[in-house]
Amino acid sequence: LTNGTVYYWRVSASDSGRTSPYSAAWSFTTIVAGAGPAAPTLLSPADGSSEISTSPMLTWRAEPGATSYQVQISTSSAFSTIVVDQSGIANTSYSAGSLTNGTVYYWRVSASDSGRTSPYSAAWSFTTIVALTAQQEFRRPLP
């Protein structure tokens, strides 16, 4: 078959002397030839950063040919506990939503095109801001 092509198929059954009508037509697209997109390069928050918002904006560099990205956020450097696993991201940023105060998070991104997915980027970490108690907030100097 040819790479990057839509193909249609259907089925008919037969036995000795009889043939069924054809099934409904189905289709599939073959992958585009080549290596596919490379693993994205992470931009921010910087690796090992601290005092990061519990709703951080994660950003990475666009990969040529990529049509979508997948972000994973974990509390484990081995990604054994996934907190966020979001695919189908069309741009090069993702708002992580509501994370927990004072927690170390690891994040990585992969890129996809029509039928191929890159390896994940190198994982980076960040630590969210520690929430102040009501007493600490009261004692904090005014600006």
N, C-alpha and C positions, 0 to 999 in steps of 0.2 A: 504494500500500500504506500501511498505518497504521504510524506509528512505534511502536517497542517491542512489536511483535507477533511471535509465532511463526507461521510459515507452513510448510505441508507440501506437497510436490510429488512427482509421479511421471510416468513417460513410457510411452506405448504407440506402436508404429509400425504403419503400415498401408500397403498398396499396393492395386492393383486387385483387390478382393474378399477380401483377408485382413487380419486385425488381430492383432497380437501381444498377449500378456498384458501387464499393466502391470508396470513395474519395481518394485523395492522403494521404499518411500517415503523421502524425504529431507526434512530440515527446515532452516530458517534463521530467524534473528531479525533484524528490522530495528532500526536504531539508535534510541535515545531522542532525541527532538527537543531542541534547545537547543545551547548553546555547549560543553557538556562542562566538565570540571574545569579550573581555572587551573593554571599552573605552580606547583609547591610553593615555599615559602620555606624556605631552608636555615637550620638552627639551630646545629649543631656537628659537627665542630670549626670554630671561627671562621675566617673567611677570612684567609689569610696566616699562620695560626698555625704555630708550630714546636715541636720536641721532642714530637711526637705519637707515641703508641704505634704499633708496626708492625701492631697489630690494633685499629684505632680503631673506635669506635661512631659511625656517622654518623646524625644525626637531623635531621628536618625537620618543618614544621608540616603538620597534616592539611588536606586540601582537601575542602570540602563535596562530597558525591556520589562521591568517589573510592573505588573498591573495591580498587585495587592500585597499586603504585608500581614504577618501574624506576630502578635506580641504575647510573650509569656512573662508573668511576674510570679516569683516564688519566695517563700521564706527559707528555702533550702538552696544552697549553692549547687546541689546535684539536681535541682528541679523535681525532687520527689514529692513535694507539696506545692501544687500549683494554685495560686490565689486568683490569677487572671489568665485566661487563654482565649484571646480575641483574634479571630481571623477575618479576612475580607476588608481590611483597612485600606482605603484607597489613597491616602496621603501619607506623609512621612512624620506624622505625630499622632500621639494617642494620649487622651486625658484618662489617667488611671482611676479616677473616681475616688472612693473613700477607703483609704488604707488605715492601718492602726498606728497610733502615736508610738514613738520610741521603738520602732521595729526596723530590723535590717531586712531589706528586700533585694532580690536579685532579678535582673531582667535581661531579656534577649529578644531578637527579632529575626524572622526569616522573610524572604521575598519570594513571590510566585509570579509566573506568567501563565500563558495558556498551556497548562499541563505539566509544568515543572516547578519544583520548589527548591530553593537554595538550602544549604545547611544553615543552622542558627548562627547568629553573630556570636562573638565572644560575650560571655555574660559579664555585666557590670553590676555593682551594688550601690545602694544608697540607704541612709538611715533617716527615717521620718522624725520630725520635730517631737520633742517631749512636751506633752501637755502640762501647763501650769495648774497647780491646785488653786482653789479660790483664795486661799491665804497668800500664796505667792503672787497671784494676780493683784491682790489688794496692796501688797508691799512694793510692787514694781513702780519705779519712779515715772512720773508723767513726762511726756515729751516736751 
